[in-house]
């Protein structure tokens, strides 16, 4: 279901809307809003992912890393 809204835009914004794809201004504005919302969700996802990888490892992660390093050292050590 769609609802009618009225907006006032500066001339340069209206020119930008009119230059976008779509058969009507309503379609053009819908497409712009959908793209903007998608971009916002994408940026949020990227920000969360970056924060995860920048976070310091906790004690459990450090212990696991040391175990893997020890295992790799044993596997790569020459046989005596």
N, C-alpha and C positions, 0 to 999 in steps of 0.2 A: 504494500500500500504506500502510495506517495502522498506527501503533503505539500501544499503550496506555501512558500516562504518568500518574503521580499527582502532584498538586500540592496544596499547602496555601495557602489564601488568607485574608486578613483578611476579616472579615464584610462590611465595606463594599465590598470588591472583589467578593466573591461576589454581593452584591446587585446591583452594577453589571453583572456578567456575566449574571445571571439576567434583568435587564431588557432585555438586547439581543435582537436578532432571531435566530431559529433555533429549531429544534424540540427540541434537546437542549443540554446544557451544552457538549458537545464541539463541536457546530456553532457555538455562540455564541463559544466561545474561538477556534476556527479563524477565524471572520470578524473578530474583534477583532485577532488576530495578523496576518492578511493586510492589514487596513487600516493597522495600525501600521507594517508593513514597507513598504507603498506610500507612506505619509507620509514615512518616513525617506528613501526613494529620491528622493522629490519634493524634500525639503529639501536633500538633497545636490546635486541638479541645480541648484536655485535658488542655493545657495551657490557652486557652481562658476561659474555664469553671472555672478553678481554679482562674483566675484573677477576674471573675465575682463574685465568692463567697467570695473572700478576700476583695473586694471593700467595702468601708464604705457606709452604707445606706444613702440615701439622706433624706431631710426633709420630703418628702411625705411618704417614707417608714417608718420613725420613727413615724410619726403621725398615720399611719395605724396600726403599731405594738401596740401603746398605746391604740388605739380604741379596738383592739382585746383583749388586756389584760384586759381592763375595762369590756368588754362584758363577758369575761370568769369569772372574779371576781364576777360579778352580778349573772351569771348562777350557780356558785358553792357556793355562799353565802347561809348560812342557812336561812330559812324563820323565821322572827321574830314573 
